[in-house]
Amino acid sequence: MRLWPHKRARGNYYELLKRLHVLLKPTTYVEIGIRDGESFELARAAACAIGVDPNPQLRYTLWPRAKVFSMTSDAFFASHDLRKELDGNPVELAFIDGMHLFEFALRDFINLERHACKTSTILVHDCYPIDGITSSRERTTATWSGDVWKLIVCLKKYRPDLELTTVDVRPTGLGIIRNLDPHSRVLLSSLEKICEEFIPLDFEWIAQDKAGHLNRLDNDWNQIRQLFGLPGRTGIGGFCESALGALRRERAAK
């Protein structure tokens, strides 16, 4: 029997995405910003998968139930009915990894949520920035998360009904948004005001309590599973993995 490693989940955000696909088994999937298609490839088991990217450079062969639209996400949502593209079904799992600017991520979230359902999950890359330079609105470094982190702060203020978690996974975190409300128009009705409020913020605004502002969670698979109402995974001999970890630490201390 295959066991997940105890304590911390290994690897970067891609490894976490892989685990989430296995855990959630979405029948419908949407990804904004697919680039070479590596993360999009994880949705092969879905009944329908939609990818949106203005300049996709796929390294993988598309499968019959997958579609890729070569356009910006704003253009896609303005010209396509996502429900129709998903054969009349809601989005079960979505991944936002498009333009690394707050207002783009916010619009993507708004558009995806209205095609989702309460039990759907929206994942957002780059929600736990490294520092001020790599999280600035202008790209000057190889690693660049932009100011996508502001989406979490914004949703905490304007959508307290949402369940918001940011997993501190390499390199720049993964936001997990649950308890969606496709009927909410709070964000859309205040879009201009929200942008005026959050775009001027810089990294220093969260630097003193980054973990608190962004609802940080360790990259711990047991804790991540529990976000979806699942218990910690059971390991060898019926021990919970967290108990196994405690036992190992106790033995090491002797």
BAFI-3210 file (N, C-alpha, C; in Angstrom, 3 decimals, decimal comma, padded with zeros to 6 digits):
// residues 254
n [1|2|3|4|5|6|7|8|9|10|11|12|13|14|15|16|17|18|19|20|21|22|23|24|25|26|27|28|29|30|31|32|33|34|35|36|37|38|39|40|41|42|43|44|45|46|47|48|49|50|51|52|53|54|55|56|57|58|59|60|61|62|63|64|65|66|67|68|69|70|71|72|73|74|75|76|77|78|79|80|81|82|83|84|85|86|87|88|89|90|91|92|93|94|95|96|97|98|99|100|101|102|103|104|105|106|107|108|109|110|111|112|113|114|115|116|117|118|119|120|121|122|123|124|125|126|127|128|129|130|131|132|133|134|135|136|137|138|139|140|141|142|143|144|145|146|147|148|149|150|151|152|153|154|155|156|157|158|159|160|161|162|163|164|165|166|167|168|169|170|171|172|173|174|175|176|177|178|179|180|181|182|183|184|185|186|187|188|189|190|191|192|193|194|195|196|197|198|199|200|201|202|203|204|205|206|207|208|209|210|211|212|213|214|215|216|217|218|219|220|221|222|223|224|225|226|227|228|229|230|231|232|233|234|235|236|237|238|239|240|241|242|243|244|245|246|247|248|249|250|251|252|253|254]
n.u [000,841|000,588|001,964|001,498|004,155|005,023|004,485|005,763|004,546|006,289|008,364|007,459|004,944|003,744|003,821|002,052|-000,279|-000,648|-001,262|-003,640|-005,323|-005,522|-006,755|-009,198|-010,352|-011,596|-014,362|-014,745|-012,591|-010,733|-008,161|-006,319|-003,876|-001,869|000,609|003,208|001,710|002,128|000,948|-001,698|-001,900|-002,360|-005,060|-006,098|-007,839|-010,263|-013,668|-014,096|-011,920|-010,678|-008,427|-006,884|-004,966|-003,005|-000,786|-000,129|002,255|002,419|003,752|002,728|000,501|-002,812|-005,773|-008,867|-010,994|-010,198|-009,780|-008,131|-007,885|-006,615|-006,159|-006,602|-007,694|-009,696|-010,756|-011,678|-013,746|-015,463|-016,378|-017,170|-019,311|-018,758|-020,002|-021,345|-019,170|-018,263|-020,025|-022,468|-022,041|-020,960|-017,876|-015,625|-013,024|-010,554|-007,693|-005,822|-003,369|-002,444|-001,835|000,344|-000,789|-002,711|-005,364|-005,988|-005,998|-008,088|-010,301|-010,328|-010,970|-013,563|-014,968|-014,669|-015,845|-018,594|-019,340|-019,065|-019,754|-020,980|-019,377|-017,113|-013,614|-011,186|-007,971|-005,083|-002,140|000,985|000,427|001,798|004,140|007,728|009,445|009,715|010,778|010,413|007,705|006,706|004,835|006,000|008,019|011,253|012,923|013,982|012,393|009,117|006,319|004,534|001,804|-000,210|-000,810|-002,428|-005,003|-005,871|-005,920|-007,796|-010,115|-010,491|-011,421|-013,672|-015,138|-015,923|-017,275|-016,049|-013,800|-010,534|-007,220|-003,687|-001,209|002,067|004,050|006,773|007,519|006,308|003,927|000,483|-002,790|-005,860|-009,197|-012,383|-015,860|-017,545|-019,622|-021,657|-023,599|-022,952|-022,389|-020,802|-018,052|-017,912|-019,653|-018,246|-015,855|-014,165|-013,694|-012,431|-010,064|-008,840|-008,337|-006,616|-004,518|-002,504|-001,175|001,846|004,446|005,458|003,277|002,251|004,438|005,232|003,481|003,067|002,203|-000,164|-001,791|-002,145|-003,320|-001,704|-000,681|001,177|003,023|001,806|000,569|-001,413|-002,760|-003,648|-005,411|-007,452|-008,680|-010,561|-012,427|-011,496|-010,023|-006,802|-004,357|-004,146|-001,465|001,141|000,269|-002,062|-001,552|-001,973|-000,456|000,609|000,965|002,884|004,973|005,437|006,245|008,624|010,146|010,309|011,797|014,169|015,071|015,960]
n.v [-001,199|002,184|004,899|008,251|010,598|011,262|014,143|016,913|017,685|016,790|018,486|020,929|023,413|022,154|019,420|019,435|020,220|017,941|016,020|017,109|016,843|014,042|013,604|015,093|014,405|015,765|016,190|018,186|020,730|023,747|025,774|028,692|030,192|028,246|027,767|025,628|023,395|021,524|021,424|021,402|018,941|017,254|016,958|014,920|012,838|014,024|014,607|016,752|019,292|022,568|024,872|028,063|030,451|033,121|032,596|029,699|027,075|024,219|021,178|018,754|016,262|017,015|015,582|013,867|015,021|017,512|021,053|023,874|027,327|029,895|032,738|035,730|035,506|037,344|037,923|035,400|034,848|036,873|036,164|033,514|030,955|029,497|027,385|026,103|025,245|023,350|021,310|021,928|021,662|022,595|024,256|022,192|022,080|024,562|026,334|029,136|030,757|032,846|036,055|037,770|039,748|041,562|042,576|041,103|038,452|038,715|039,278|036,878|035,104|036,010|035,466|032,692|031,751|032,268|030,293|028,054|025,796|025,461|023,528|023,447|024,012|026,552|027,113|029,117|030,274|031,642|033,047|033,395|035,393|035,874|038,093|041,721|042,525|040,380|040,304|042,576|044,810|045,177|043,240|042,267|040,268|036,777|034,852|035,549|036,584|038,576|040,754|039,027|038,029|039,869|039,187|037,305|038,845|040,745|039,145|038,203|040,488|041,398|039,115|037,391|035,037|033,062|030,218|030,479|029,676|029,690|027,767|027,277|026,583|025,716|027,574|030,006|029,739|028,456|029,284|028,230|028,131|027,855|026,895|028,298|030,801|031,002|032,868|035,257|038,738|040,601|041,246|041,889|044,077|045,988|046,311|048,344|050,056|048,264|047,662|050,166|050,370|048,194|047,857|049,889|048,967|047,670|045,169|045,603|046,117|043,712|042,506|042,357|040,569|038,335|035,658|035,707|037,614|036,290|033,872|031,556|028,160|025,314|023,268|020,656|017,563|016,160|018,222|019,698|017,923|017,939|020,343|019,754|018,343|015,845|013,234|012,989|011,063|007,502|005,539|003,033|000,141|001,235|003,660|007,175|009,367|011,693|010,902|008,947|010,560|011,975|009,899|009,118|011,433|011,374|009,048|009,790|011,705|010,338]
n.w [000,000|-000,867|000,880|001,874|002,461|005,867|007,944|006,313|003,037|000,131|-002,306|-004,864|-005,739|-007,897|-007,291|-005,170|-006,498|-008,043|-006,084|-005,131|-007,339|-007,444|-005,006|-005,154|-007,596|-009,943|-012,180|-013,949|-015,129|-015,073|-016,269|-015,966|-017,733|-018,977|-020,128|-020,849|-020,481|-018,457|-015,828|-016,614|-017,776|-015,667|-015,433|-016,966|-016,332|-016,034|-017,039|-018,665|-019,680|-019,622|-020,956|-020,832|-022,430|-023,614|-025,190|-025,620|-025,233|-025,747|-024,511|-024,460|-025,752|-026,531|-025,140|-026,048|-024,503|-023,817|-024,169|-025,522|-025,380|-027,201|-026,051|-024,061|-020,644|-019,959|-022,480|-023,174|-021,246|-021,921|-024,407|-024,452|-023,195|-020,312|-018,929|-020,988|-022,503|-020,772|-021,090|-019,913|-017,213|-013,853|-012,833|-011,252|-010,278|-010,382|-011,591|-011,141|-012,810|-014,324|-015,682|-013,553|-011,793|-009,449|-010,176|-012,451|-011,510|-009,702|-011,389|-012,810|-010,751|-010,056|-012,438|-012,646|-010,273|-010,602|-012,291|-010,870|-008,088|-004,705|-003,499|-005,028|-005,855|-005,985|-007,007|-006,531|-007,816|-006,544|-004,149|-001,792|-001,277|-001,730|-001,222|-001,307|-003,814|-005,673|-005,605|-006,685|-008,833|-011,246|-013,316|-012,480|-011,893|-012,161|-010,820|-010,244|-008,628|-008,692|-007,679|-006,817|-004,331|-003,069|-003,638|-001,737|000,620|-000,121|-000,531|002,048|003,286|001,745|001,174|003,486|003,770|002,373|002,402|003,074|002,399|002,418|001,222|002,203|000,022|-002,080|-005,108|-004,381|-002,972|-002,705|-003,117|-001,666|-002,240|-000,966|-000,324|-002,116|-003,730|-006,251|-006,810|-005,701|-005,962|-004,899|-005,259|-008,006|-008,191|-006,824|-008,081|-009,284|-007,110|-005,341|-006,722|-006,731|-004,055|-003,381|-005,304|-004,896|-002,574|-001,108|-000,647|001,915|003,452|004,339|005,413|008,163|009,345|007,601|007,474|008,990|007,633|005,213|005,742|006,296|005,808|006,732|004,418|004,751|004,353|005,776|007,158|004,973|003,682|005,553|005,110|003,270|004,575|005,245|007,189|008,925|007,214|007,525|008,616|008,828|010,686|011,740|012,925|012,976|010,620|011,730|014,354|014,008|013,222|015,604|017,236|015,993|016,424|019,215|019,648|018,403|020,115|022,305]
ca.u [000,000|001,374|001,698|002,031|005,172|004,502|004,878|005,604|004,460|007,551|008,327|006,962|003,490|003,270|003,573|000,820|-001,363|-000,837|-001,960|-005,006|-006,081|-005,796|-007,692|-010,504|-010,879|-012,601|-014,872|-014,550|-011,388|-010,386|-006,869|-005,991|-002,430|-001,376|001,980|003,608|000,712|002,523|-000,084|-002,951|-001,830|-002,846|-006,524|-006,456|-008,948|-011,501|-014,570|-013,925|-010,883|-010,537|-007,237|-006,910|-003,647|-002,833|000,314|000,213|003,377|002,205|004,726|001,976|-000,577|-004,128|-006,620|-010,161|-011,908|-009,532|-009,788|-007,278|-008,265|-005,458|-006,617|-006,543|-008,851|-010,756|-011,382|-012,402|-014,993|-016,348|-016,864|-017,561|-020,110|-017,959|-020,881|-021,576|-017,917|-018,142|-021,185|-023,559|-021,686|-020,187|-016,441|-015,369|-011,691|-009,936|-006,352|-005,488|-001,921|-002,312|-001,073|000,655|-001,197|-003,890|-006,646|-006,243|-006,378|-009,412|-011,312|-010,396|-011,722|-014,974|-015,541|-014,717|-016,785|-019,997|-019,589|-018,738|-020,803|-020,506|-018,357|-015,971|-012,367|-010,364|-006,580|-004,434|-000,684|001,709|-000,256|002,668|005,332|009,028|009,915|009,165|011,264|009,774|006,247|006,342|003,968|006,857|008,949|012,677|013,653|013,590|011,227|008,222|004,960|003,669|001,033|-001,370|-001,105|-003,474|-006,305|-006,237|-006,258|-009,039|-011,230|-010,727|-012,197|-014,936|-015,873|-015,631|-017,972|-015,179|-012,767|-009,295|-005,986|-002,522|-000,203|003,430|004,737|007,725|008,352|005,587|002,650|-000,715|-004,024|-006,973|-010,426|-013,507|-017,167|-017,847|-021,015|-021,785|-024,594|-022,437|-021,986|-020,115|-016,794|-018,172|-020,307|-017,293|-014,572|-013,324|-013,319|-011,486|-008,780|-008,260|-007,917|-005,567|-003,376|-001,397|-000,480|003,075|004,791|005,688|001,990|002,040|005,735|005,345|002,654|002,695|001,454|-001,501|-002,536|-002,409|-003,879|-000,685|-000,718|002,347|002,845|001,613|-000,528|-002,507|-003,525|-004,283|-006,555|-008,518|-009,400|-011,635|-013,253|-010,954|-009,151|-005,398|-004,222|-003,673|-000,249|001,451|-000,208|-003,202|-001,168|-002,086|000,886|001,111|001,416|004,141|005,982|005,736|006,985|009,989|010,857|010,575|012,907|015,392|015,505|016,525]
ca.v [000,000|003,406|005,836|009,598|010,884|011,953|015,534|017,846|017,199|017,114|019,084|022,288|023,532|021,180|018,167|019,624|020,158|016,533|015,377|017,627|016,201|012,669|013,662|015,657|013,713|016,625|015,785|019,356|021,446|024,929|026,354|029,981|030,323|026,861|027,754|024,421|022,349|020,523|021,291|021,071|017,505|016,550|016,820|013,927|011,974|014,800|014,419|017,917|020,197|023,777|025,670|029,381|031,089|033,889|032,071|028,360|026,393|022,889|020,099|017,510|016,085|017,149|014,401|014,206|015,791|018,760|022,159|025,004|028,554|030,793|034,106|036,123|035,043|038,345|037,719|034,131|034,958|037,810|035,620|032,106|030,506|028,420|026,236|025,401|024,569|022,217|020,448|022,272|021,361|023,631|024,020|021,520|022,500|025,540|026,771|030,454|030,983|033,695|037,280|037,864|041,033|041,418|042,798|039,995|037,301|039,001|039,067|035,442|034,478|036,385|034,748|031,255|031,440|032,268|029,055|026,961|025,510|025,663|022,535|023,545|024,554|027,366|027,218|030,311|030,247|032,877|033,777|033,567|035,983|035,718|039,391|042,865|042,615|039,368|040,467|043,894|044,759|045,166|042,122|042,582|039,083|035,530|034,399|036,699|036,209|039,740|041,080|038,139|037,831|040,795|038,545|036,694|039,934|041,321|038,232|038,171|041,671|041,556|037,846|036,585|033,758|032,093|029,544|030,906|029,130|029,769|026,766|027,779|025,579|026,361|028,665|031,209|029,440|028,082|029,621|027,286|028,874|026,923|027,422|029,314|031,232|031,470|033,935|036,484|039,815|041,577|041,665|042,506|045,374|046,928|046,011|049,535|050,488|047,287|047,855|051,416|050,140|047,206|047,973|050,681|048,306|046,966|044,022|046,024|046,137|042,401|041,939|042,102|039,411|037,732|034,423|036,051|038,279|035,411|032,593|030,569|026,783|024,531|022,296|019,426|016,918|015,848|019,451|020,090|017,018|018,325|021,473|019,191|017,514|014,494|013,058|012,703|009,744|006,457|004,897|001,666|-000,347|001,976|004,960|008,362|009,796|012,681|010,148|008,334|011,615|012,253|008,751|009,201|012,520|010,936|008,089|010,503|012,512|009,460]
ca.w [000,000|-000,942|001,958|001,705|003,468|007,037|008,168|005,210|001,668|-000,518|-003,625|-005,057|-005,896|-008,887|-006,580|-004,413|-007,478|-008,411|-004,982|-005,061|-008,420|-007,024|-003,883|-005,504|-008,779|-010,585|-013,491|-014,808|-014,710|-015,864|-015,892|-016,578|-017,837|-019,003|-020,622|-021,592|-020,273|-017,464|-014,795|-017,301|-018,019|-014,488|-015,517|-017,995|-015,911|-015,983|-018,176|-019,528|-019,185|-020,422|-020,695|-021,465|-022,398|-024,856|-025,990|-025,116|-025,884|-025,184|-024,697|-024,301|-026,710|-025,925|-025,190|-026,661|-023,648|-023,437|-025,121|-025,162|-026,075|-027,288|-025,849|-022,663|-019,887|-020,090|-023,787|-023,144|-020,494|-022,611|-025,673|-024,330|-022,055|-019,741|-018,636|-022,250|-022,858|-019,857|-021,348|-019,017|-015,827|-013,171|-012,626|-009,968|-009,833|-011,274|-011,194|-011,696|-012,902|-015,505|-015,472|-012,131|-011,250|-008,604|-010,818|-013,374|-010,691|-009,146|-012,435|-013,087|-009,666|-010,202|-013,581|-012,368|-009,191|-011,027|-013,024|-009,958|-007,107|-003,340|-003,142|-005,935|-005,302|-006,881|-006,587|-007,077|-007,640|-006,203|-003,075|-000,622|-001,903|-001,071|-000,744|-002,026|-005,195|-006,520|-005,580|-007,187|-010,009|-012,438|-013,232|-012,615|-011,446|-012,829|-010,065|-010,121|-008,254|-008,846|-006,467|-006,719|-002,913|-002,645|-003,799|-000,460|001,542|-000,625|-000,277|003,493|003,663|001,033|001,092|004,677|003,665|001,714|003,185|002,422|002,955|001,542|001,575|002,005|-000,777|-002,992|-004,602|-003,952|-002,350|-003,446|-002,425|-001,798|-001,944|-000,893|000,090|-003,122|-003,907|-007,637|-006,907|-005,093|-006,879|-004,052|-005,878|-009,300|-008,008|-006,223|-008,715|-009,444|-005,764|-004,804|-007,408|-006,226|-002,675|-003,195|-006,210|-004,338|-001,471|-001,465|000,193|003,299|004,160|004,972|005,797|009,594|009,699|006,317|007,723|009,457|006,571|004,076|006,221|005,954|006,293|006,346|003,347|005,509|003,636|006,699|007,379|003,709|003,517|006,466|004,524|002,452|005,434|005,318|008,359|008,644|006,589|008,419|008,126|009,213|011,963|012,230|013,466|012,133|010,233|012,675|015,520|013,615|013,254|017,003|017,735|015,461|017,103|020,581|019,597|018,031|021,255|023,347]
c.u [000,876|000,973|002,267|003,105|004,535|005,047|004,678|005,437|005,722|007,323|007,730|005,448|002,939|002,964|002,299|-000,391|-001,686|-001,623|-003,420|-005,881|-006,463|-006,852|-009,100|-011,163|-011,948|-013,063|-014,795|-013,417|-011,127|-009,065|-006,628|-004,484|-001,755|000,076|002,292|002,684|001,046|001,452|-001,441|-003,042|-002,376|-004,347|-006,960|-007,643|-010,282|-012,358|-014,443|-012,914|-010,711|-009,274|-007,315|-005,543|-003,459|-001,725|000,734|001,340|003,417|003,321|004,055|000,851|-001,919|-004,927|-008,015|-011,062|-011,318|-009,610|-008,874|-007,665|-007,094|-005,923|-006,461|-007,784|-010,001|-011,508|-012,198|-013,748|-015,981|-017,004|-017,340|-018,405|-019,397|-018,802|-021,128|-020,335|-017,690|-019,349|-022,301|-023,273|-020,918|-018,701|-016,266|-014,014|-011,127|-008,584|-006,047|-003,978|-001,629|-001,414|-000,888|000,386|-002,547|-005,201|-006,999|-006,697|-007,770|-010,500|-011,448|-011,196|-013,215|-015,639|-015,644|-015,757|-018,227|-020,351|-019,280|-019,964|-020,171|-019,349|-017,140|-014,758|-011,660|-008,982|-005,945|-002,943|-000,183|001,064|000,584|004,023|006,595|009,485|009,323|009,557|010,521|008,253|005,813|005,487|004,767|007,895|010,382|013,546|013,155|012,360|010,344|006,810|003,994|002,902|-000,263|-001,779|-002,238|-004,866|-006,775|-006,674|-007,594|-010,233|-011,521|-011,611|-013,589|-015,772|-015,541|-016,339|-017,103|-014,226|-011,445|-008,081|-004,871|-001,482|001,176|004,253|005,626|007,151|007,572|004,155|001,512|-001,936|-005,095|-008,236|-011,614|-014,769|-017,621|-019,340|-021,178|-022,778|-024,100|-022,024|-021,241|-018,861|-017,028|-018,749|-019,357|-015,919|-013,654|-012,811|-012,260|-010,105|-008,087|-007,722|-006,685|-004,360|-002,234|-000,624|000,816|003,378|004,956|004,407|001,729|003,305|005,813|004,528|002,136|001,829|000,010|-002,354|-002,982|-002,927|-002,955|-000,945|000,558|002,008|002,823|000,369|-001,694|-003,384|-004,281|-005,506|-007,738|-009,284|-010,622|-012,507|-012,785|-010,026|-007,703|-005,263|-003,634|-002,485|-000,101|000,854|-001,356|-002,857|-001,470|-000,674|001,456|001,624|002,743|005,275|006,407|006,572|008,425|010,797|011,222|011,760|014,226|015,964|016,178|018,007]
c.v [001,248|004,348|007,195|009,825|011,585|013,365|016,346|017,140|017,642|017,826|020,471|022,283|022,529|019,834|018,261|019,594|018,714|015,797|015,829|017,040|014,771|012,655|014,045|014,971|014,556|016,059|016,948|020,198|022,614|025,479|027,632|030,148|028,965|026,745|026,461|023,236|021,326|020,339|020,940|019,565|016,685|016,265|015,789|013,056|012,709|014,520|015,565|018,857|021,350|024,515|026,977|030,028|031,869|033,359|030,688|027,741|024,962|021,909|018,738|017,467|016,203|015,863|014,807|015,105|017,132|019,784|023,261|026,196|029,533|032,247|034,456|035,608|036,037|038,155|036,433|034,273|035,919|037,186|034,165|031,881|029,298|027,187|025,408|024,628|023,333|021,288|020,666|022,035|022,509|023,276|023,339|021,924|023,463|025,951|028,075|030,651|031,812|034,887|037,528|039,242|040,866|041,510|041,699|038,750|037,486|038,770|037,589|034,725|034,756|035,558|033,244|030,924|031,393|031,052|027,826|026,603|025,578|024,734|022,553|024,129|025,365|027,502|028,424|030,250|031,619|033,701|033,957|034,075|035,836|037,029|040,496|042,926|041,636|039,488|041,865|043,748|044,758|044,067|042,568|041,385|037,845|034,929|035,608|036,218|037,371|040,013|040,278|037,918|038,731|040,191|037,940|037,765|040,565|040,440|038,111|039,334|041,669|040,279|036,958|035,238|032,672|031,441|029,744|030,339|029,334|028,774|027,324|026,690|026,296|026,525|029,810|030,919|029,068|028,407|028,582|027,997|027,927|027,651|028,558|029,631|031,801|032,615|035,266|037,494|040,914|042,121|042,413|043,904|046,431|046,832|047,221|050,023|049,571|047,470|049,123|051,243|049,257|047,342|048,793|050,001|047,666|045,898|044,399|046,006|044,820|041,836|041,562|040,897|038,753|036,487|034,713|036,673|037,304|034,031|031,427|029,209|026,098|023,609|020,893|018,729|016,550|017,074|019,865|019,213|017,463|019,558|020,991|018,231|016,091|014,377|012,876|011,278|008,743|005,744|003,484|001,328|000,452|003,310|006,054|008,821|010,811|011,994|009,463|009,345|011,920|011,128|008,778|010,277|012,117|009,974|008,780|011,275|011,657|009,173]
c.w [000,000|000,180|001,608|002,763|004,662|007,075|006,909|003,871|000,951|-001,836|-003,648|-005,271|-006,903|-008,221|-005,749|-005,338|-007,851|-007,332|-004,901|-006,167|-008,035|-005,917|-004,319|-006,698|-009,503|-011,921|-014,479|-014,238|-015,650|-015,350|-016,685|-016,555|-017,856|-019,477|-021,379|-021,352|-019,210|-016,385|-015,402|-017,544|-016,844|-014,549|-016,546|-017,614|-015,885|-017,212|-019,165|-018,900|-020,161|-020,000|-021,464|-021,313|-023,700|-025,753|-025,479|-025,931|-025,358|-025,528|-024,623|-025,327|-025,989|-026,092|-025,644|-025,818|-023,212|-024,561|-024,610|-026,023|-026,018|-027,246|-024,378|-021,940|-019,957|-021,403|-023,813|-022,444|-021,148|-023,835|-025,600|-023,079|-021,466|-019,428|-019,892|-022,666|-021,988|-019,947|-020,337|-017,542|-015,173|-013,124|-011,267|-009,393|-010,867|-010,709|-011,916|-011,644|-014,139|-015,246|-013,983|-011,550|-010,567|-009,370|-011,821|-012,605|-010,103|-010,187|-012,785|-012,004|-009,802|-011,304|-013,332|-011,313|-009,684|-011,888|-012,169|-009,121|-005,723|-002,977|-004,069|-005,215|-006,376|-006,266|-007,263|-006,776|-007,185|-005,100|-001,811|-001,102|-001,053|-000,432|-001,613|-003,492|-006,100|-006,527|-006,016|-008,447|-011,314|-012,302|-013,471|-012,233|-012,185|-012,154|-009,799|-009,816|-008,432|-007,556|-006,366|-005,259|-002,416|-002,787|-002,478|000,536|001,167|-000,286|001,216|003,925|003,045|000,950|002,288|004,684|003,044|002,711|002,451|003,144|001,932|002,028|001,235|001,323|-001,788|-004,399|-003,969|-003,510|-003,291|-002,598|-002,700|-001,338|-002,056|-000,435|-000,838|-003,195|-005,317|-007,813|-006,336|-006,169|-006,115|-004,738|-007,186|-009,146|-007,440|-006,865|-008,807|-008,084|-005,159|-005,426|-006,918|-004,815|-002,579|-004,121|-005,606|-003,202|-001,958|-000,425|001,660|004,118|004,885|005,610|007,276|010,060|008,425|006,519|008,136|008,371|005,487|004,481|005,893|006,591|005,836|005,182|003,967|004,950|004,541|006,933|006,121|003,443|004,356|005,990|003,742|003,257|005,568|006,518|007,939|008,146|007,566|007,815|008,658|010,575|012,543|012,845|012,462|011,821|011,202|013,947|015,235|013,683|014,673|017,603|017,265|016,177|018,540|020,608|019,296|019,211|022,327|023,073]
res [m|r|l|w|p|h|k|r|a|r|g|n|y|y|e|l|l|k|r|l|h|v|l|l|k|p|t|t|y|v|e|i|g|i|r|d|g|e|s|f|e|l|a|r|a|a|a|c|a|i|g|v|d|p|n|p|q|l|r|y|t|l|w|p|r|a|k|v|f|s|m|t|s|d|a|f|f|a|s|h|d|l|r|k|e|l|d|g|n|p|v|e|l|a|f|i|d|g|m|h|l|f|e|f|a|l|r|d|f|i|n|l|e|r|h|a|c|k|t|s|t|i|l|v|h|d|c|y|p|i|d|g|i|t|s|s|r|e|r|t|t|a|t|w|s|g|d|v|w|k|l|i|v|c|l|k|k|y|r|p|d|l|e|l|t|t|v|d|v|r|p|t|g|l|g|i|i|r|n|l|d|p|h|s|r|v|l|l|s|s|l|e|k|i|c|e|e|f|i|p|l|d|f|e|w|i|a|q|d|k|a|g|h|l|n|r|l|d|n|d|w|n|q|i|r|q|l|f|g|l|p|g|r|t|g|i|g|g|f|c|e|s|a|l|g|a|l|r|r|e|r|a|a|k]
***
